[in-house]
Amino acid sequence: MIRGKKILGALLAFTLCFSMVIPAQADDISDAKKKQQELEQQKNTAEAEKSELSSELDSIVSKMEKTQSDLTAKETEINDAETELVTAKANEDDQYQTMKLRIKYMYENGSNEFLEILMEANSIADLLNKAEYINKISKCDRELLVEYEDTRKDVENRENALKKEYAELESLQDELAGEQANVEKLLADKNIQIDNLTSEISSNADKLKQLIAAAEAAEARRKEAEATAAAQAAQAAAAAQASASSGTSSSGGSGNTSSNASASGTGSLTHPVPGAAITSGFGGRVAPTAGATTGHDGIDYGAGYGAAVYAADSGTVITAQYNSARGNYIVINHGNGMQTWYQHLSSMNVTVGQTVARGQVIGNVGTTGISTGPHLHFEVHVGGVPVNPLNYL
């Protein structure tokens, strides 16, 4: 009987242990669920912030695309202004050369010709008319020169204003690029945060499943232990009664089960680069690189880097400067409305206003500006319009 009481006490103690474990597991499950809710809320907040950053990035990219479009348009305006400036300089130079010839003629021949014109007058009125005619010629020369000079200054001012606007657009583009980099970093950090939260949520969910499974298994074992204890108590009581009646005692065994759950200039020109092959002709073509034109306004000479470039004819240098598309380029005015252009030079050996002779070295072949390799881009303009250079070579 004493043994039966010991067995019953052990079973009751085992059941009590299970009853103490279950509340502790319930607390763990409650904490895990609370943490899961907090993590989900943090993830939702991070997703909302990510959406805002994505919208901000889209806005910045849109602004950058518009600014880039404005830059391209402004660059075209600058190139057009430079072309117009070359024409204005050519007109001014032509008028200046004409005046110099007239002044030279007057100096060499004295004023006899004008005196003869005045002496041929057959009346006072005719004399006054002829004198007025001579004055008008001189006045016209001066007015034309002033007009061409004013036009050149206006074009220069417009070109400078365009370049200033271009610089402002470049500065804005740089600012936007900085903002884009900053937002992209924030977005990348936010993606990392979301990935970490997603991983933590998944890990916590697995832990929650394990806790729930463990709690369910513990509850099943508790119920099983209670049933076993009740059966053992009944057996012990029956054995004690039988022992008292027969003077014998019997004992029964006891056992328990458990389970686990787990969850895992002359009109005729010479070649500017003698002996070099013409690698691209005048007119339509496939653009050889990004930013290049499909309408080719000149011809290309393939030559080694640094090869000498010669003036195709004598004339006056009216442009010698750098351009983002043309690179280092020179324009020579040959008079009679003709100019020659030499582009992508590695170096320039002449300056604006300098008079050059036919065949004089003016620069060297390079690959500045929009270029795929060392070559000379050579153009001929007549009346301000690009024409095929081969018609004059």
VOLOZA-510939 format. One line per 4 residues: number of its first residue (from 1); their letters; for each residue x, y, z of C-alpha. Coordinates in steps of 0.25 Angstrom, whole numbers, plus 2048, in hexadecimal, padded with zeros to 3 digits. Layout:
BEGIN
NUM = A = X/Y/Z ~ ...
END
This chain:
BEGIN
1 = MIRG = 800/800/800 ~ 80B/809/803 ~ 812/806/7F6 ~ 804/80A/7EF
5 = KKIL = 804/817/7F6 ~ 812/81A/7F1 ~ 80F/817/7E3 ~ 802/820/7E4
9 = GALL = 80B/82B/7EA ~ 815/82A/7DF ~ 80A/82B/7D4 ~ 804/837/7DB
13 = AFTL = 811/83E/7DB ~ 813/83B/7CC ~ 806/841/7C9 ~ 809/84D/7D1
17 = CFSM = 816/84F/7CA ~ 80E/84F/7BD ~ 804/859/7C2 ~ 810/862/7C6
21 = VIPA = 817/861/7B8 ~ 80A/865/7B0 ~ 808/873/7B5 ~ 817/876/7B3
25 = QADD = 815/871/7A4 ~ 809/87A/7A3 ~ 811/886/7A7 ~ 81C/883/79D
29 = ISDA = 811/882/792 ~ 80A/88F/796 ~ 818/896/796 ~ 81B/890/788
33 = KKKQ = 80D/894/782 ~ 810/8A2/788 ~ 81D/8A3/782 ~ 817/89E/774
37 = QELE = 80D/8A9/774 ~ 818/8B3/777 ~ 821/8AE/76C ~ 815/8AE/762
41 = QQKN = 813/8BD/766 ~ 821/8C1/764 ~ 821/8BA/757 ~ 815/8C1/752
45 = TAEA = 81B/8CE/757 ~ 828/8CB/74F ~ 820/8C7/743 ~ 818/8D4/743
49 = EKSE = 825/8DC/745 ~ 82B/8D4/739 ~ 81F/8D8/731 ~ 821/8E7/734
53 = LSSE = 830/8E5/730 ~ 82D/8DE/723 ~ 823/8EA/720 ~ 82E/8F4/723
57 = LDSI = 838/8EC/71B ~ 82F/8EC/70F ~ 82C/8FB/710 ~ 83B/8FE/711
61 = VSKM = 83E/8F5/705 ~ 833/8FC/6FD ~ 839/909/701 ~ 847/904/6FC
65 = EKTQ = 841/8FF/6EF ~ 83A/90D/6ED ~ 847/914/6F0 ~ 84F/90B/6E7
69 = SDLT = 845/90E/6DC ~ 847/91D/6DF ~ 856/91B/6DF ~ 856/914/6D1
73 = AKET = 84D/91F/6CC ~ 856/92A/6D2 ~ 862/924/6CC ~ 85B/924/6BE
77 = EIND = 858/933/6C0 ~ 866/935/6C4 ~ 86C/92E/6B8 ~ 862/936/6AF
81 = AETE = 866/943/6B6 ~ 875/93F/6B3 ~ 872/93C/6A5 ~ 86A/94A/6A4
85 = LVTA = 876/950/6AB ~ 880/94B/6A0 ~ 877/950/695 ~ 876/95E/69C
89 = KANE = 885/95E/69E ~ 887/95A/68F ~ 87E/966/68B ~ 885/96F/694
93 = DDQY = 892/96B/68F ~ 88E/96C/680 ~ 889/97A/682 ~ 895/97E/689
97 = QTMK = 89E/978/67E ~ 895/980/674 ~ 897/98D/67B ~ 8A6/98A/67C
101 = LRIK = 8A7/988/66D ~ 89F/995/66B ~ 8A8/99D/674 ~ 8B4/997/66E
105 = YMYE = 8AF/99A/660 ~ 8AC/9A9/665 ~ 8BA/9AA/66B ~ 8C2/9A4/65F
109 = NGSN = 8BA/9AD/655 ~ 8B8/9B9/65D ~ 8AB/9C1/65C ~ 8AC/9C3/64D
113 = EFLE = 8A1/9BA/649 ~ 897/9C0/653 ~ 89C/9CE/64E ~ 89A/9CA/63F
117 = ILME = 88C/9C6/643 ~ 889/9D3/649 ~ 88F/9DB/63E ~ 886/9D4/634
121 = ANSI = 87A/9DA/63A ~ 872/9E2/631 ~ 86B/9EA/63B ~ 86B/9EE/64A
125 = ADLL = 860/9E4/64C ~ 868/9D9/645 ~ 874/9DD/64D ~ 86C/9DC/65A
129 = NKAE = 866/9CE/656 ~ 874/9C8/652 ~ 87A/9CD/65F ~ 86E/9C7/667
133 = YINK = 870/9BA/65F ~ 87F/9B9/663 ~ 87B/9BC/672 ~ 870/9B2/671
137 = ISKC = 87A/9A7/66D ~ 883/9AA/679 ~ 877/9AB/682 ~ 872/99E/67D
141 = DREL = 87F/997/67F ~ 87F/99C/68E ~ 871/998/690 ~ 872/98A/68B
145 = LVEY = 87F/988/693 ~ 877/98D/6A0 ~ 86B/985/69C ~ 874/978/69A
149 = EDTR = 87B/97B/6A7 ~ 86E/97D/6AF ~ 869/970/6A9 ~ 875/969/6AE
153 = KDVE = 875/96F/6BC ~ 866/96B/6BD ~ 869/95D/6B9 ~ 875/95C/6C3
157 = NREN = 86C/961/6CE ~ 861/957/6CA ~ 86B/94C/6CA ~ 871/950/6D8
161 = ALKK = 863/951/6DD ~ 860/943/6D8 ~ 86D/93D/6DE ~ 869/943/6EB
165 = EYAE = 85C/93D/6EA ~ 863/930/6E6 ~ 86C/931/6F3 ~ 860/933/6FC
169 = LESL = 859/927/6F6 ~ 866/91F/6F8 ~ 866/923/706 ~ 857/920/708
173 = QDEL = 85A/912/702 ~ 866/910/70C ~ 85D/914/717 ~ 852/90A/713
177 = AGEQ = 85D/8FF/711 ~ 861/901/71F ~ 852/901/724 ~ 850/8F4/71B
181 = ANVE = 85D/8ED/722 ~ 858/8F1/730 ~ 84A/8EC/72D ~ 84F/8DF/727
185 = KLLA = 858/8DD/733 ~ 84C/8DF/73C ~ 843/8D6/734 ~ 84E/8CB/734
189 = DKNI = 84F/8CD/743 ~ 840/8CC/744 ~ 840/8BF/73C ~ 84B/8B9/745
193 = QIDN = 842/8BD/751 ~ 836/8B6/74A ~ 83E/8AA/747 ~ 843/8A9/755
197 = LTSE = 834/8AB/75B ~ 82F/8A0/751 ~ 83A/897/756 ~ 837/89A/764
201 = ISSN = 828/898/762 ~ 82A/88B/75B ~ 833/886/767 ~ 829/88B/771
205 = ADKL = 81E/884/76A ~ 826/877/76A ~ 829/879/779 ~ 81A/87C/77B
209 = KQLI = 816/86F/774 ~ 820/867/77C ~ 81A/86D/789 ~ 80C/86A/785
213 = AAAE = 810/85C/781 ~ 817/85A/78E ~ 80C/860/796 ~ 802/857/78F
217 = AAEA = 80B/84B/792 ~ 80D/84E/7A0 ~ 7FE/850/7A2 ~ 7FC/842/79B
221 = RRKE = 806/83C/7A5 ~ 800/843/7B1 ~ 7F2/83D/7AD ~ 7F9/82F/7AB
225 = AEAT = 800/830/7B8 ~ 7F3/834/7BF ~ 7EC/828/7B9 ~ 7F7/81F/7BD
229 = AAAQ = 7F7/824/7CB ~ 7E8/822/7CC ~ 7EA/814/7C7 ~ 7F5/811/7D0
233 = AAQA = 7EE/817/7DC ~ 7E2/80E/7D9 ~ 7EB/802/7D8 ~ 7F2/805/7E5
237 = AAAA = 7E5/807/7EC ~ 7E0/7FA/7E7 ~ 7EE/7F3/7EB ~ 7ED/7F8/7F9
241 = QASA = 7DF/7F3/7FA ~ 7E3/7E6/7F5 ~ 7EF/7E5/7FE ~ 7E7/7E9/80A
245 = SSGT = 7DD/7DE/806 ~ 7E6/7D3/803 ~ 7F3/7D7/80B ~ 7FA/7D8/7FE
249 = SSSG = 7FF/7E4/7F7 ~ 800/7E7/7E8 ~ 807/7F2/7E1 ~ 805/7F7/7D3
253 = GSGN = 80F/7FE/7CA ~ 80E/80B/7C5 ~ 813/812/7B8 ~ 812/81F/7B1
257 = TSSN = 814/823/7A2 ~ 819/830/79C ~ 81A/836/78F ~ 821/842/788
261 = ASAS = 81D/84B/77D ~ 827/853/775 ~ 826/85C/76A ~ 835/868/758
265 = GTGS = 8A3/948/66E ~ 8A6/946/65F ~ 89A/93E/65C ~ 8A2/931/65A
269 = LTHP = 8A7/92A/666 ~ 8B3/920/669 ~ 8B1/914/672 ~ 8B3/918/681
273 = VPGA = 8BA/90A/684 ~ 8C1/907/677 ~ 8C2/8F8/675 ~ 8B7/8F4/67F
277 = AITS = 8AC/8EB/67B ~ 89D/8F1/67C ~ 896/8E8/685 ~ 889/8EE/685
281 = GFGG = 882/8F6/67A ~ 879/902/67A ~ 86A/900/67C ~ 861/8F5/683
285 = RVAP = 868/8EA/68B ~ 866/8E1/697 ~ 86A/8E9/6A4 ~ 878/8E2/6A8
289 = TAGA = 876/8E5/6B7 ~ 86C/8EB/6C0 ~ 86A/8FA/6BE ~ 86F/8FA/6B0
293 = TTGH = 866/8FF/6A5 ~ 860/8F6/69A ~ 861/902/690 ~ 870/903/68D
297 = DGID = 874/912/68A ~ 882/90F/686 ~ 88C/904/683 ~ 895/8FC/68C
301 = YGAG = 8A4/8FA/68A ~ 8A9/8EE/691 ~ 8B7/8F2/696 ~ 8C0/8EE/6A2
305 = YGAA = 8BF/8F6/6AF ~ 8C7/903/6AE ~ 8C8/903/69F ~ 8CA/911/699
309 = VYAA = 8BD/919/694 ~ 8C0/923/689 ~ 8B7/92F/685 ~ 8AF/92B/678
313 = DSGT = 8B1/939/673 ~ 8B6/947/678 ~ 8AD/94F/681 ~ 8AA/955/68F
317 = VITA = 8A8/94C/69B ~ 89A/951/6A1 ~ 898/945/6AB ~ 8A2/93D/6B3
321 = QYNS = 89C/937/6BF ~ 896/92A/6C6 ~ 888/925/6C5 ~ 882/918/6CC
325 = ARGN = 87E/912/6BF ~ 888/918/6B5 ~ 894/917/6BF ~ 89F/921/6BB
329 = YIVI = 89B/927/6AE ~ 8A0/932/6A5 ~ 898/93A/69A ~ 89F/942/68F
333 = NHGN = 898/94D/687 ~ 89D/94D/679 ~ 894/958/674 ~ 889/958/669
337 = GMQT = 880/951/674 ~ 889/944/675 ~ 88E/93F/682 ~ 895/932/686
341 = WYQH = 894/92A/693 ~ 89E/921/69A ~ 898/919/6A6 ~ 89D/90F/6B1
345 = LSSM = 8AB/915/6B1 ~ 8B5/910/6BC ~ 8BB/91E/6BB ~ 8B9/92C/6B4
349 = NVTV = 8C5/934/6AF ~ 8BE/940/6AB ~ 8B6/94B/6B2 ~ 8A9/953/6AE
353 = GQTV = 8AD/95F/6A5 ~ 8B9/958/69F ~ 8BB/958/690 ~ 8C0/94A/68B
357 = ARGQ = 8C6/946/67E ~ 8C1/93A/675 ~ 8C8/92D/67A ~ 8CC/934/688
361 = VIGN = 8CC/92A/694 ~ 8C0/92F/69D ~ 8BF/923/6A6 ~ 8C0/914/6A8
365 = VGTT = 8B6/908/6A7 ~ 8B0/904/6B4 ~ 8A3/8FD/6B9 ~ 89D/909/6C2
369 = GIST = 88E/90B/6C3 ~ 884/900/6BE ~ 88E/8F7/6B7 ~ 891/8E8/6B5
373 = GPHL = 8A0/8E9/6B3 ~ 8AA/8F2/6AD ~ 8A5/8F9/6A0 ~ 8A3/907/69A
377 = HFEV = 895/90B/697 ~ 896/915/68C ~ 88A/91E/687 ~ 888/929/67C
381 = HVGG = 87D/933/67E ~ 879/93C/673 ~ 86F/947/676 ~ 86E/941/684
385 = VPVN = 869/934/67F ~ 872/927/680 ~ 875/921/672 ~ 87D/915/66D
389 = PLNY = 88C/918/66E ~ 88F/90F/663 ~ 889/919/659 ~ 894/923/65D
393 = L = 8A0/919/65F
END
